[in-house]
Amino acid sequence: MLPYKSLIQLNRDSNVSLYVQLCNNFIQLITNGTLKPSDILPSTRVLSELTGISRNTVKVAYEELMSQGWAESVERKGIFVLSKLPELSEKRKQTSIIPLKDQTESFIWNNPFSKTFAAEDFQKSILTIDDGFPDVRLTPVDLLMREYRSISKRFYGKNFLKYGDPKGSEHLRIALCRYLSETRGLAVTPENIIITKGSQMGIYLATQLLLTPGDKIAVGSSNYRSADDIFKHTGASLLRIPVDENGMDIDNLTDILQKQKIKAVYIIPHHHFPTTVTMSMDRRLKLLKLAEEYGFAVIEDDYDYDFHYNNKPYVPLASIDHNRNVIYIGSITKTFAPALRIGFLISSSQFTNACASLRQLIDKQGDSLLEEAFSSLYDTGEMERHFRKSIKIYKQRRDLFCEILEANFRDAITFKIPEGGLAVWSLFDKKINLKELAVRAEKKGLKIPDGTFYNNEVFKPNGLRLGFASINEKEIEHSLSILQQII
Amino acid sequence: MLPYKSLIQLNRDSNVSLYVQLCNNFIQLITNGTLKPSDILPSTRVLSELTGISRNTVKVAYEELMSQGWAESVERKGIFVLSKLPELSEKRKQTSIIPLKDQTESFIWNNPFSKTFAAEDFQKSILTIDDGFPDVRLTPVDLLMREYRSISKRFYGKNFLKYGDPKGSEHLRIALCRYLSETRGLAVTPENIIITKGSQMGIYLATQLLLTPGDKIAVGSSNYRSADDIFKHTGASLLRIPVDENGMDIDNLTDILQKQKIKAVYIIPHHHFPTTVTMSMDRRLKLLKLAEEYGFAVIEDDYDYDFHYNNKPYVPLASIDHNRNVIYIGSITKTFAPALRIGFLISSSQFTNACASLRQLIDKQGDSLLEEAFSSLYDTGEMERHFRKSIKIYKQRRDLFCEILEANFRDAITFKIPEGGLAVWSLFDKKINLKELAVRAEKKGLKIPDGTFYNNEVFKPNGLRLGFASINEKEIEHSLSILQQII
């Protein structure tokens, strides 16, 4: 007889009836080949003794097994595994629990991703200079909880648990209209907005509608890698346009447009990634004119707009584009908390409706409860109070961070004090190998980017974005002193 | 002079400085053509009187306007709109606020969606027989809130606000391993799981990796429309296989396989949509054998597994497939709340890792806070207690609903009492036009499906799924009495 005592695994604290668990155990033993066709099952008495389950429960489990077509009863002999079980596989394993660890499937699929993410990327304990994340310790979770409580107490509050609008909460879209008009002169109506999961989903949706394989999209010579990855995934090819201290070189773009058809241009005009430069107003206006002349879409990624320290950012291209050639993408994720993914895409109502249809295919809708809570935070002014508070703190951190860089890294790092955003674009002395530096830093308890995220086929700087926002002043001093030691 | 008093819109309760708002107002007036190149701006004194803003603030706003390159100061004459503003567009509108309502963009995009969703679909006030939704009034929001509070009090609680693993919370994946093993004999490790936004995202991710334009996928002659839409969006063609009372006709599938290459088969074996039939064990085993023989993937959509009233559902195909040809997709959304979108996809670790890479392109990651809260609800047994409680209530509602159908709709409706799920598949007498019925019902204050969602090019039943779960016993009696009146 098989060692049923060890083979059969039951959880008596579970809400699942023991007879169902027992039945499932036998199905596993049969399908993985431990029990073969025509094998006899232990008698109810024996199994009851071995497992401590009542004979009655065992009996019910056996009945279930027979009714599901795995076993049959032979009079006066006992219960047997069905003799005519279809051959499931020759690769049957001989263990009772087979975790699905390795790929043995016979179906064909193409993995388009060269690198799968590593789970270690998400370890959280170590001191980190990231590449420009917010400090979640500043996130007013208590305010969010208060909104949740308040919503769940309202008599219609449970409606936010139902299926909702794939364009997102209308309340939040109205709140954003007001906020965007006040902060950046962007005049839109709720129909022009779709709420997304962060700016990432905005770029994904827009690109899926705009680009087909073989199409061309113009992007900066240096550019945000996660956006490049989306564009490549559509099968489009990327045309790299030089970026200087005034943003994308529009004259260079003009030359290219005269020679070939471009479907879209992707820009981050407020603070280009990774170099943090701002696109000049002159170039913004030229780009809008080109968009009309050549009929392409401008994807304006403005995830960073709320972070500016000198109180005078340019209005976005979307605010001065009356031909509707700008698809404007923003985010509340960076300003509130990376894991609470709320962003928005702004365009014509036809385009946002098509985005909503695509979004329904992907995940139906957003989190209505969170969207409603965020709307209230905008309505009460708490959201903007939080922004102002964080920006004040981030400005102090930026100033301290840059002071130390200036004082102690003069030979090793070249940088400009960024006017906004959460990171300093730092060019390292050629003699410093950034990958090795990251390894050495980690040994000293400090995690820093290794630079690979900023490199592409044409842009290979010896540079890093050094995020100053997610660490407090003490941590800034500590981490930069580690960095100084190992440089 | 322009009527600045009405043209300029300021919000004094806003956190945005008045000078920034004023500056943005002028940029709008310039870019929409209300103010033309070389127009003079009102003096600071006049504007201050008209708007009630201090002269100093107006002055700062004008300086900002000039520094951004929109205006210039001419000595002793005043401040003027720049004379050499680039021509923005000939289509300039003459109103001060131009909502982006209509599509006038000059870029080209293809709308692949024949029908854009209608916002009215999401109205919530009316009595509704939906097509099988849960009752969100049963959702234990207080338990979720308790978990949120508990997480936010933990000293590492704020880590759930940071960027996280695109495969989802490891804690939740571990909890699911235990739960899936106990409830359906499915033995997997956390590496085999990716947490998705509902089962919808699971189907989307799997399909994007499996299907390329021109590929073939086999689906039921009747089938879940939202899945069909995903498949069509990939450019694959759908082969319709007949579905009878024992699920998909596997003999028919076998014939087709002998003639053509199929990349994947999509099934809902537990309760087929819309007809709620269960696939027999015999066909399940045959399908697994075919998958191995012909090398295709089985996409097993088991969103409905937790809803069964007779306590003996078959184990999923994934539990008896040791060749890893089944991609198993499930959902917690239906059992908890539709708007809190948590589902899972189970496959080899290679496949789930590729899903995670694709998911990073789409929206980076899920809501870590919600995932952590759900993990705790599984750990404490609250989740299963909630399931059991709901199922007891849904069973009562099903029984009452079917009793009334049996008693009062005998001539009009043919149906079988469903063993699980949240809806009764109801075939209506041929003489009853379902679209008209839905219109008549709505006039009486009852919303019902009109049947179009269940129709496709081969399946055109005169049938509806009538959801009994989201309405209580009084509402069931009320809504069915309305239905009886109008039939």
Chai-1 contact restraints between the chains, C-beta under 6 A:
chainA,res_idxA,chainB,res_idxB,connection_type,confidence,min_distance_angstrom,max_distance_angstrom,comment,restraint_id
A,N11,B,E182,contact,1.0,0.0,6.0,A-B,restraint_1
A,S14,B,E182,contact,1.0,0.0,6.0,A-B,restraint_2
A,N15,B,E384,contact,1.0,0.0,6.0,A-B,restraint_3
A,V16,B,E182,contact,1.0,0.0,6.0,A-B,restraint_4
A,V16,B,T183,contact,1.0,0.0,6.0,A-B,restraint_5
A,Q21,B,E182,contact,1.0,0.0,6.0,A-B,restraint_6
A,N24,B,G185,contact,1.0,0.0,6.0,A-B,restraint_7
A,I27,B,G185,contact,1.0,0.0,6.0,A-B,restraint_8
A,I27,B,V315,contact,1.0,0.0,6.0,A-B,restraint_9
A,Q28,B,G185,contact,1.0,0.0,6.0,A-B,restraint_10
A,T31,B,I320,contact,1.0,0.0,6.0,A-B,restraint_11
A,E64,B,K312,contact,1.0,0.0,6.0,A-B,restraint_12
A,Q68,B,M281,contact,1.0,0.0,6.0,A-B,restraint_13
A,Q68,B,Y314,contact,1.0,0.0,6.0,A-B,restraint_14
A,G69,B,M281,contact,1.0,0.0,6.0,A-B,restraint_15
A,P86,B,L285,contact,1.0,0.0,6.0,A-B,restraint_16
A,P86,B,K289,contact,1.0,0.0,6.0,A-B,restraint_17
A,S89,B,H322,contact,1.0,0.0,6.0,A-B,restraint_18
A,S89,B,N323,contact,1.0,0.0,6.0,A-B,restraint_19
A,I97,B,A187,contact,1.0,0.0,6.0,A-B,restraint_20
A,I98,B,A187,contact,1.0,0.0,6.0,A-B,restraint_21
A,P99,B,T189,contact,1.0,0.0,6.0,A-B,restraint_22
A,L100,B,V188,contact,1.0,0.0,6.0,A-B,restraint_23
A,L100,B,N192,contact,1.0,0.0,6.0,A-B,restraint_24
A,L100,B,S348,contact,1.0,0.0,6.0,A-B,restraint_25
A,Q103,B,S348,contact,1.0,0.0,6.0,A-B,restraint_26
A,Q103,B,Q350,contact,1.0,0.0,6.0,A-B,restraint_27
A,T104,B,R324,contact,1.0,0.0,6.0,A-B,restraint_28
A,E105,B,R324,contact,1.0,0.0,6.0,A-B,restraint_29
A,E105,B,N325,contact,1.0,0.0,6.0,A-B,restraint_30
A,S106,B,E292,contact,1.0,0.0,6.0,A-B,restraint_31
A,S106,B,G295,contact,1.0,0.0,6.0,A-B,restraint_32
A,S106,B,N325,contact,1.0,0.0,6.0,A-B,restraint_33
A,F107,B,G295,contact,1.0,0.0,6.0,A-B,restraint_34
A,F107,B,F296,contact,1.0,0.0,6.0,A-B,restraint_35
A,F107,B,A297,contact,1.0,0.0,6.0,A-B,restraint_36
A,F107,B,N325,contact,1.0,0.0,6.0,A-B,restraint_37
A,W109,B,L209,contact,1.0,0.0,6.0,A-B,restraint_38
A,W109,B,L210,contact,1.0,0.0,6.0,A-B,restraint_39
A,N111,B,A354,contact,1.0,0.0,6.0,A-B,restraint_40
A,F113,B,A354,contact,1.0,0.0,6.0,A-B,restraint_41
A,F113,B,S357,contact,1.0,0.0,6.0,A-B,restraint_42
A,T116,B,N353,contact,1.0,0.0,6.0,A-B,restraint_43
A,T116,B,S357,contact,1.0,0.0,6.0,A-B,restraint_44
A,F122,B,G164,contact,1.0,0.0,6.0,A-B,restraint_45
A,F122,B,D165,contact,1.0,0.0,6.0,A-B,restraint_46
A,K124,B,N159,contact,1.0,0.0,6.0,A-B,restraint_47
A,V136,B,K158,contact,1.0,0.0,6.0,A-B,restraint_48
A,V136,B,L161,contact,1.0,0.0,6.0,A-B,restraint_49
A,V136,B,K162,contact,1.0,0.0,6.0,A-B,restraint_50
A,R137,B,K158,contact,1.0,0.0,6.0,A-B,restraint_51
A,T139,B,L161,contact,1.0,0.0,6.0,A-B,restraint_52
A,V141,B,S152,contact,1.0,0.0,6.0,A-B,restraint_53
A,M145,B,Y148,contact,1.0,0.0,6.0,A-B,restraint_54
A,Y148,B,M145,contact,1.0,0.0,6.0,A-B,restraint_55
A,S152,B,V141,contact,1.0,0.0,6.0,A-B,restraint_56
A,K158,B,V136,contact,1.0,0.0,6.0,A-B,restraint_57
A,K158,B,R137,contact,1.0,0.0,6.0,A-B,restraint_58
A,N159,B,K124,contact,1.0,0.0,6.0,A-B,restraint_59
A,F160,B,A339,contact,1.0,0.0,6.0,A-B,restraint_60
A,L161,B,V136,contact,1.0,0.0,6.0,A-B,restraint_61
A,L161,B,T139,contact,1.0,0.0,6.0,A-B,restraint_62
A,L161,B,A337,contact,1.0,0.0,6.0,A-B,restraint_63
A,L161,B,A339,contact,1.0,0.0,6.0,A-B,restraint_64
A,K162,B,V136,contact,1.0,0.0,6.0,A-B,restraint_65
A,K162,B,P338,contact,1.0,0.0,6.0,A-B,restraint_66
A,Y163,B,P338,contact,1.0,0.0,6.0,A-B,restraint_67
A,G164,B,F122,contact,1.0,0.0,6.0,A-B,restraint_68
A,G164,B,A339,contact,1.0,0.0,6.0,A-B,restraint_69
A,D165,B,F122,contact,1.0,0.0,6.0,A-B,restraint_70
A,E182,B,N11,contact,1.0,0.0,6.0,A-B,restraint_71
A,E182,B,S14,contact,1.0,0.0,6.0,A-B,restraint_72
A,E182,B,V16,contact,1.0,0.0,6.0,A-B,restraint_73
A,E182,B,Q21,contact,1.0,0.0,6.0,A-B,restraint_74
A,T183,B,V16,contact,1.0,0.0,6.0,A-B,restraint_75
A,G185,B,N24,contact,1.0,0.0,6.0,A-B,restraint_76
A,G185,B,I27,contact,1.0,0.0,6.0,A-B,restraint_77
A,G185,B,Q28,contact,1.0,0.0,6.0,A-B,restraint_78
A,A187,B,I97,contact,1.0,0.0,6.0,A-B,restraint_79
A,V188,B,L100,contact,1.0,0.0,6.0,A-B,restraint_80
A,T189,B,P99,contact,1.0,0.0,6.0,A-B,restraint_81
A,N192,B,L100,contact,1.0,0.0,6.0,A-B,restraint_82
A,K197,B,D363,contact,1.0,0.0,6.0,A-B,restraint_83
A,G198,B,K364,contact,1.0,0.0,6.0,A-B,restraint_84
A,Q200,B,D363,contact,1.0,0.0,6.0,A-B,restraint_85
A,Q200,B,K364,contact,1.0,0.0,6.0,A-B,restraint_86
A,M201,B,D363,contact,1.0,0.0,6.0,A-B,restraint_87
A,Y204,B,I362,contact,1.0,0.0,6.0,A-B,restraint_88
A,L209,B,W109,contact,1.0,0.0,6.0,A-B,restraint_89
A,L210,B,W109,contact,1.0,0.0,6.0,A-B,restraint_90
A,D229,B,L361,contact,1.0,0.0,6.0,A-B,restraint_91
A,I230,B,L361,contact,1.0,0.0,6.0,A-B,restraint_92
A,H233,B,L361,contact,1.0,0.0,6.0,A-B,restraint_93
A,M281,B,Q68,contact,1.0,0.0,6.0,A-B,restraint_94
A,M281,B,G69,contact,1.0,0.0,6.0,A-B,restraint_95
A,L285,B,P86,contact,1.0,0.0,6.0,A-B,restraint_96
A,K289,B,P86,contact,1.0,0.0,6.0,A-B,restraint_97
A,E292,B,S106,contact,1.0,0.0,6.0,A-B,restraint_98
A,G295,B,S106,contact,1.0,0.0,6.0,A-B,restraint_99
A,G295,B,F107,contact,1.0,0.0,6.0,A-B,restraint_100
A,F296,B,F107,contact,1.0,0.0,6.0,A-B,restraint_101
A,A297,B,F107,contact,1.0,0.0,6.0,A-B,restraint_102
A,K312,B,E64,contact,1.0,0.0,6.0,A-B,restraint_103
A,Y314,B,Q68,contact,1.0,0.0,6.0,A-B,restraint_104
A,V315,B,I27,contact,1.0,0.0,6.0,A-B,restraint_105
A,I320,B,T31,contact,1.0,0.0,6.0,A-B,restraint_106
A,H322,B,S89,contact,1.0,0.0,6.0,A-B,restraint_107
A,N323,B,S89,contact,1.0,0.0,6.0,A-B,restraint_108
A,R324,B,T104,contact,1.0,0.0,6.0,A-B,restraint_109
A,R324,B,E105,contact,1.0,0.0,6.0,A-B,restraint_110
A,N325,B,E105,contact,1.0,0.0,6.0,A-B,restraint_111
A,N325,B,S106,contact,1.0,0.0,6.0,A-B,restraint_112
A,N325,B,F107,contact,1.0,0.0,6.0,A-B,restraint_113
A,A337,B,L161,contact,1.0,0.0,6.0,A-B,restraint_114
A,P338,B,K162,contact,1.0,0.0,6.0,A-B,restraint_115
A,P338,B,Y163,contact,1.0,0.0,6.0,A-B,restraint_116
A,A339,B,L161,contact,1.0,0.0,6.0,A-B,restraint_117
A,A339,B,G164,contact,1.0,0.0,6.0,A-B,restraint_118
A,A339,B,S368,contact,1.0,0.0,6.0,A-B,restraint_119
A,S348,B,L100,contact,1.0,0.0,6.0,A-B,restraint_120
A,S348,B,Q103,contact,1.0,0.0,6.0,A-B,restraint_121
A,S349,B,K101,contact,1.0,0.0,6.0,A-B,restraint_122
A,Q350,B,Q103,contact,1.0,0.0,6.0,A-B,restraint_123
A,N353,B,T116,contact,1.0,0.0,6.0,A-B,restraint_124
A,A354,B,N111,contact,1.0,0.0,6.0,A-B,restraint_125
A,A354,B,F113,contact,1.0,0.0,6.0,A-B,restraint_126
A,S357,B,F113,contact,1.0,0.0,6.0,A-B,restraint_127
A,S357,B,T116,contact,1.0,0.0,6.0,A-B,restraint_128
A,L361,B,D229,contact,1.0,0.0,6.0,A-B,restraint_129
A,L361,B,I230,contact,1.0,0.0,6.0,A-B,restraint_130
A,L361,B,H233,contact,1.0,0.0,6.0,A-B,restraint_131
A,I362,B,Y204,contact,1.0,0.0,6.0,A-B,restraint_132
A,D363,B,K197,contact,1.0,0.0,6.0,A-B,restraint_133
A,D363,B,Q200,contact,1.0,0.0,6.0,A-B,restraint_134
A,D363,B,M201,contact,1.0,0.0,6.0,A-B,restraint_135
A,K364,B,G198,contact,1.0,0.0,6.0,A-B,restraint_136
A,K364,B,Q200,contact,1.0,0.0,6.0,A-B,restraint_137
A,S368,B,A339,contact,1.0,0.0,6.0,A-B,restraint_138
A,E384,B,N15,contact,1.0,0.0,6.0,A-B,restraint_139
